[in-house]
């Protein structure tokens, strides 16, 4: 059927668009704060599949316009040679023959209005498909935006835990080294005292 209607093309297009969207969202979130509504607006403005649905709506409107028109008249011409003979086979005459005809199709009453109604329903279906895709795209962008936000929050929490652990390990290392120094100085002073009492 049509390449643009194949599920493989749609899946590939969605993957590319959402990959680019996540990349741009991560880049924008790293640089500055951006709202989910701005992400949705950017996705709706730059999505190629959305342009396809809009083209489908335009095509359905064109079909409706054509449904209300009369069929074009048909002009035909024929040219040939004619030979006339009597019953016994004697030639009476021959010569060129031509004919011209014009044909116009007249619809049965109500048929044009029926075609217009069908075309109107096709426009409604195309608009519903377009709106359904817009809503699904917006929901998917919001979902991906929340995932990026959650990943950012996890990364921030991990950085905070890492910095706390690092500062705690530095404090505990310095406390251990102080305790070790105290224990060493205490042991050396005990040795000095024990030497001084022995003498």
Short mmCIF file of the C-alpha atoms (twelve columns), coordinates in Angstrom:
data_MODEL
# 
_entry.id   MODEL 
# 
loop_
_atom_site.group_PDB 
_atom_site.id 
_atom_site.type_symbol 
_atom_site.label_atom_id 
_atom_site.label_alt_id 
_atom_site.label_comp_id 
_atom_site.label_asym_id 
_atom_site.label_seq_id 
_atom_site.Cartn_x 
_atom_site.Cartn_y 
_atom_site.Cartn_z 
_atom_site.pdbx_PDB_model_num 
ATOM 1   C CA . UNK A 1   0.000   0.000  0.000   1 
ATOM 2   C CA . UNK A 2   1.271   3.500  0.743   1 
ATOM 3   C CA . UNK A 3   4.768   3.799  2.255   1 
ATOM 4   C CA . UNK A 4   3.658   6.529  4.659   1 
ATOM 5   C CA . UNK A 5   0.891   4.365  6.084   1 
ATOM 6   C CA . UNK A 6   3.120   1.373  6.860   1 
ATOM 7   C CA . UNK A 7   3.661   0.590  10.516  1 
ATOM 8   C CA . UNK A 8   7.415   0.290  9.976   1 
ATOM 9   C CA . UNK A 9   7.600   3.861  8.667   1 
ATOM 10  C CA . UNK A 10  5.518   5.152  11.560  1 
ATOM 11  C CA . UNK A 11  7.607   3.324  14.151  1 
ATOM 12  C CA . UNK A 12  10.835  4.566  12.600  1 
ATOM 13  C CA . UNK A 13  9.548   8.127  12.347  1 
ATOM 14  C CA . UNK A 14  8.339   8.082  15.943  1 
ATOM 15  C CA . UNK A 15  11.634  6.675  17.178  1 
ATOM 16  C CA . UNK A 16  13.601  9.345  15.350  1 
ATOM 17  C CA . UNK A 17  11.335  12.168 16.462  1 
ATOM 18  C CA . UNK A 18  11.215  11.085 20.086  1 
ATOM 19  C CA . UNK A 19  14.942  10.413 20.184  1 
ATOM 20  C CA . UNK A 20  15.573  13.911 18.879  1 
ATOM 21  C CA . UNK A 21  12.992  15.265 21.305  1 
ATOM 22  C CA . UNK A 22  14.638  13.599 24.297  1 
ATOM 23  C CA . UNK A 23  18.051  14.802 23.162  1 
ATOM 24  C CA . UNK A 24  16.840  18.365 22.684  1 
ATOM 25  C CA . UNK A 25  14.904  18.245 25.949  1 
ATOM 26  C CA . UNK A 26  17.941  17.044 27.870  1 
ATOM 27  C CA . UNK A 27  20.091  19.686 26.182  1 
ATOM 28  C CA . UNK A 28  17.557  22.428 26.894  1 
ATOM 29  C CA . UNK A 29  17.021  21.297 30.476  1 
ATOM 30  C CA . UNK A 30  20.772  21.366 31.026  1 
ATOM 31  C CA . UNK A 31  20.972  24.909 29.673  1 
ATOM 32  C CA . UNK A 32  17.756  26.398 30.974  1 
ATOM 33  C CA . UNK A 33  14.433  25.408 32.434  1 
ATOM 34  C CA . UNK A 34  11.764  24.523 29.887  1 
ATOM 35  C CA . UNK A 35  8.136   23.670 30.518  1 
ATOM 36  C CA . UNK A 36  6.371   20.551 29.338  1 
ATOM 37  C CA . UNK A 37  3.953   22.718 27.387  1 
ATOM 38  C CA . UNK A 38  6.873   24.209 25.461  1 
ATOM 39  C CA . UNK A 39  8.130   20.691 24.688  1 
ATOM 40  C CA . UNK A 40  4.671   19.672 23.492  1 
ATOM 41  C CA . UNK A 41  4.405   22.782 21.329  1 
ATOM 42  C CA . UNK A 42  7.823   22.079 19.786  1 
ATOM 43  C CA . UNK A 43  6.901   18.453 19.083  1 
ATOM 44  C CA . UNK A 44  3.593   19.467 17.484  1 
ATOM 45  C CA . UNK A 45  5.334   22.074 15.350  1 
ATOM 46  C CA . UNK A 46  8.123   19.798 14.080  1 
ATOM 47  C CA . UNK A 47  6.549   16.351 13.769  1 
ATOM 48  C CA . UNK A 48  6.589   15.017 10.176  1 
ATOM 49  C CA . UNK A 49  3.817   12.501 10.794  1 
ATOM 50  C CA . UNK A 50  1.564   15.311 11.968  1 
ATOM 51  C CA . UNK A 51  2.179   17.037 8.639   1 
ATOM 52  C CA . UNK A 52  1.051   13.813 6.949   1 
ATOM 53  C CA . UNK A 53  -2.256  13.852 8.869   1 
ATOM 54  C CA . UNK A 54  -2.766  17.518 7.992   1 
ATOM 55  C CA . UNK A 55  -2.206  16.633 4.320   1 
ATOM 56  C CA . UNK A 56  -4.822  13.876 4.669   1 
ATOM 57  C CA . UNK A 57  -7.334  16.452 5.947   1 
ATOM 58  C CA . UNK A 58  -6.531  18.757 3.025   1 
ATOM 59  C CA . UNK A 59  -6.978  15.865 0.579   1 
ATOM 60  C CA . UNK A 60  -10.347 14.989 2.121   1 
ATOM 61  C CA . UNK A 61  -11.455 18.625 1.722   1 
ATOM 62  C CA . UNK A 62  -10.392 18.524 -1.922  1 
ATOM 63  C CA . UNK A 63  -12.415 15.342 -2.448  1 
ATOM 64  C CA . UNK A 64  -15.467 17.057 -0.970  1 
ATOM 65  C CA . UNK A 65  -15.061 19.942 -3.398  1 
ATOM 66  C CA . UNK A 66  -14.841 17.504 -6.295  1 
ATOM 67  C CA . UNK A 67  -17.847 15.511 -5.037  1 
ATOM 68  C CA . UNK A 68  -20.189 18.456 -5.645  1 
ATOM 69  C CA . UNK A 69  -19.113 19.039 -9.222  1 
ATOM 70  C CA . UNK A 70  -20.674 17.600 -12.336 1 
ATOM 71  C CA . UNK A 71  -18.692 15.177 -14.403 1 
ATOM 72  C CA . UNK A 72  -16.887 16.721 -17.362 1 
ATOM 73  C CA . UNK A 73  -18.600 16.322 -20.735 1 
ATOM 74  C CA . UNK A 74  -16.993 13.850 -23.107 1 
ATOM 75  C CA . UNK A 75  -16.302 14.684 -26.735 1 
ATOM 76  C CA . UNK A 76  -15.575 11.870 -29.154 1 
ATOM 77  C CA . UNK A 77  -14.900 11.824 -32.897 1 
ATOM 78  C CA . UNK A 78  -14.664 8.923  -35.329 1 
ATOM 79  C CA . UNK A 79  -13.350 8.804  -38.835 1 
ATOM 80  C CA . UNK A 80  -13.502 5.861  -41.200 1 
ATOM 81  C CA . UNK A 81  -14.256 4.467  -44.651 1 
ATOM 82  C CA . UNK A 82  -17.630 3.096  -45.752 1 
ATOM 83  C CA . UNK A 83  -18.467 0.850  -48.678 1 
ATOM 84  C CA . UNK A 84  -22.082 0.386  -49.807 1 
ATOM 85  C CA . UNK A 85  -23.152 -2.733 -51.794 1 
ATOM 86  C CA . UNK A 86  -26.512 -4.041 -52.929 1 
ATOM 87  C CA . UNK A 87  -27.828 -7.497 -52.121 1 
ATOM 88  C CA . UNK A 88  -26.131 -9.125 -55.097 1 
ATOM 89  C CA . UNK A 89  -22.715 -7.681 -54.090 1 
ATOM 90  C CA . UNK A 90  -22.523 -4.882 -56.645 1 
ATOM 91  C CA . UNK A 91  -20.663 -1.834 -55.387 1 
ATOM 92  C CA . UNK A 92  -22.916 1.153  -55.091 1 
ATOM 93  C CA . UNK A 93  -20.335 3.560  -53.620 1 
ATOM 94  C CA . UNK A 94  -17.689 4.173  -51.039 1 
ATOM 95  C CA . UNK A 95  -16.292 7.183  -49.192 1 
ATOM 96  C CA . UNK A 96  -15.184 8.709  -45.946 1 
ATOM 97  C CA . UNK A 97  -17.431 8.576  -42.899 1 
ATOM 98  C CA . UNK A 98  -17.099 10.636 -39.783 1 
ATOM 99  C CA . UNK A 99  -19.059 11.257 -36.611 1 
ATOM 100 C CA . UNK A 100 -18.807 13.596 -33.657 1 
ATOM 101 C CA . UNK A 101 -20.620 13.120 -30.374 1 
ATOM 102 C CA . UNK A 102 -20.844 14.931 -27.048 1 
ATOM 103 C CA . UNK A 103 -21.905 13.068 -23.892 1 
ATOM 104 C CA . UNK A 104 -22.804 14.540 -20.516 1 
ATOM 105 C CA . UNK A 105 -23.564 12.377 -17.485 1 
ATOM 106 C CA . UNK A 106 -26.546 13.504 -15.438 1 
ATOM 107 C CA . UNK A 107 -26.653 12.148 -11.900 1 
ATOM 108 C CA . UNK A 108 -29.750 10.615 -10.350 1 
ATOM 109 C CA . UNK A 109 -31.430 12.984 -7.922  1 
ATOM 110 C CA . UNK A 110 -29.777 12.855 -4.498  1 
ATOM 111 C CA . UNK A 111 -26.595 11.201 -5.671  1 
ATOM 112 C CA . UNK A 112 -24.511 14.410 -5.592  1 
ATOM 113 C CA . UNK A 113 -25.722 15.240 -2.097  1 
ATOM 114 C CA . UNK A 114 -24.916 11.669 -1.025  1 
ATOM 115 C CA . UNK A 115 -21.372 12.006 -2.384  1 
ATOM 116 C CA . UNK A 116 -21.033 15.346 -0.572  1 
ATOM 117 C CA . UNK A 117 -22.223 13.760 2.683   1 
ATOM 118 C CA . UNK A 118 -19.751 10.880 2.321   1 
ATOM 119 C CA . UNK A 119 -16.936 13.332 1.592   1 
ATOM 120 C CA . UNK A 120 -17.978 15.386 4.641   1 
ATOM 121 C CA . UNK A 121 -17.734 12.292 6.824   1 
ATOM 122 C CA . UNK A 122 -14.293 11.587 5.337   1 
ATOM 123 C CA . UNK A 123 -13.227 15.081 6.428   1 
ATOM 124 C CA . UNK A 124 -14.566 14.415 9.930   1 
ATOM 125 C CA . UNK A 125 -12.666 11.112 10.068  1 
ATOM 126 C CA . UNK A 126 -9.459  12.784 8.897   1 
ATOM 127 C CA . UNK A 127 -9.890  15.531 11.518  1 
ATOM 128 C CA . UNK A 128 -10.515 12.912 14.213  1 
ATOM 129 C CA . UNK A 129 -7.371  11.049 13.161  1 
ATOM 130 C CA . UNK A 130 -5.391  14.274 13.251  1 
ATOM 131 C CA . UNK A 131 -6.711  15.228 16.671  1 
ATOM 132 C CA . UNK A 132 -6.141  11.707 17.995  1 
ATOM 133 C CA . UNK A 133 -2.542  11.825 16.823  1 
ATOM 134 C CA . UNK A 134 -2.034  15.272 18.377  1 
ATOM 135 C CA . UNK A 135 -3.360  14.061 21.733  1 
ATOM 136 C CA . UNK A 136 -1.269  10.863 21.600  1 
ATOM 137 C CA . UNK A 137 1.846   12.829 20.632  1 
ATOM 138 C CA . UNK A 138 1.292   15.348 23.432  1 
ATOM 139 C CA . UNK A 139 0.787   12.533 25.954  1 
ATOM 140 C CA . UNK A 140 3.913   10.753 24.770  1 
ATOM 141 C CA . UNK A 141 5.971   13.958 24.934  1 
ATOM 142 C CA . UNK A 142 4.688   14.679 28.437  1 
ATOM 143 C CA . UNK A 143 5.497   11.115 29.492  1 
ATOM 144 C CA . UNK A 144 9.012   11.409 28.083  1 
ATOM 145 C CA . UNK A 145 9.384   14.821 29.724  1 
ATOM 146 C CA . UNK A 146 8.423   13.337 33.090  1 
ATOM 147 C CA . UNK A 147 10.932  10.531 32.532  1 
ATOM 148 C CA . UNK A 148 13.660  13.075 31.789  1 
ATOM 149 C CA . UNK A 149 12.653  15.052 34.883  1 
ATOM 150 C CA . UNK A 150 12.692  11.899 37.014  1 
ATOM 151 C CA . UNK A 151 16.113  10.951 35.630  1 
ATOM 152 C CA . UNK A 152 17.341  14.455 36.413  1 
ATOM 153 C CA . UNK A 153 16.013  14.198 39.974  1 
ATOM 154 C CA . UNK A 154 17.708  10.815 40.399  1 
ATOM 155 C CA . UNK A 155 20.970  12.242 39.080  1 
ATOM 156 C CA . UNK A 156 20.705  15.224 41.445  1 
ATOM 157 C CA . UNK A 157 19.959  12.926 44.376  1 
ATOM 158 C CA . UNK A 158 22.877  10.670 43.435  1 
ATOM 159 C CA . UNK A 159 25.211  13.671 43.220  1 
ATOM 160 C CA . UNK A 160 23.998  14.887 46.609  1 
ATOM 161 C CA . UNK A 161 24.460  11.472 48.219  1 
ATOM 162 C CA . UNK A 162 27.892  11.187 46.631  1 
ATOM 163 C CA . UNK A 163 28.975  14.603 47.922  1 
ATOM 164 C CA . UNK A 164 27.637  13.801 51.410  1 
ATOM 165 C CA . UNK A 165 29.405  10.463 51.405  1 
ATOM 166 C CA . UNK A 166 32.594  12.125 50.217  1 
ATOM 167 C CA . UNK A 167 32.414  14.803 52.940  1 
ATOM 168 C CA . UNK A 168 31.544  12.151 55.540  1 
ATOM 169 C CA . UNK A 169 34.452  9.983  54.455  1 
ATOM 170 C CA . UNK A 170 36.746  13.010 54.605  1 
ATOM 171 C CA . UNK A 171 35.467  13.850 58.107  1 
ATOM 172 C CA . UNK A 172 35.739  10.264 59.289  1 
ATOM 173 C CA . UNK A 173 39.210  9.962  57.777  1 
ATOM 174 C CA . UNK A 174 40.354  13.130 59.496  1 
ATOM 175 C CA . UNK A 175 38.711  12.018 62.764  1 
ATOM 176 C CA . UNK A 176 40.404  8.619  62.480  1 
ATOM 177 C CA . UNK A 177 43.747  10.257 61.742  1 
ATOM 178 C CA . UNK A 178 43.317  12.559 64.757  1 
ATOM 179 C CA . UNK A 179 42.402  9.609  66.936  1 
ATOM 180 C CA . UNK A 180 45.358  7.692  65.588  1 
ATOM 181 C CA . UNK A 181 47.646  10.640 66.270  1 
ATOM 182 C CA . UNK A 182 46.253  10.965 69.794  1 
ATOM 183 C CA . UNK A 183 46.716  7.289  70.408  1 
ATOM 184 C CA . UNK A 184 50.260  7.477  69.072  1 
ATOM 185 C CA . UNK A 185 51.060  10.559 71.161  1 
ATOM 186 C CA . UNK A 186 49.469  8.915  74.193  1 
ATOM 187 C CA . UNK A 187 51.524  5.779  73.664  1 
ATOM 188 C CA . UNK A 188 54.742  7.766  73.285  1 
ATOM 189 C CA . UNK A 189 53.972  9.817  76.420  1 
ATOM 190 C CA . UNK A 190 53.339  6.575  78.332  1 
ATOM 191 C CA . UNK A 191 56.694  5.292  77.164  1 
ATOM 192 C CA . UNK A 192 58.357  8.528  78.264  1 
ATOM 193 C CA . UNK A 193 56.620  8.303  81.681  1 
ATOM 194 C CA . UNK A 194 57.521  4.686  82.059  1 
ATOM 195 C CA . UNK A 195 61.145  5.481  81.256  1 
ATOM 196 C CA . UNK A 196 61.181  8.416  83.652  1 
ATOM 197 C CA . UNK A 197 59.724  6.314  86.505  1 
ATOM 198 C CA . UNK A 198 62.196  3.556  85.798  1 
ATOM 199 C CA . UNK A 199 65.135  5.866  86.206  1 
# 
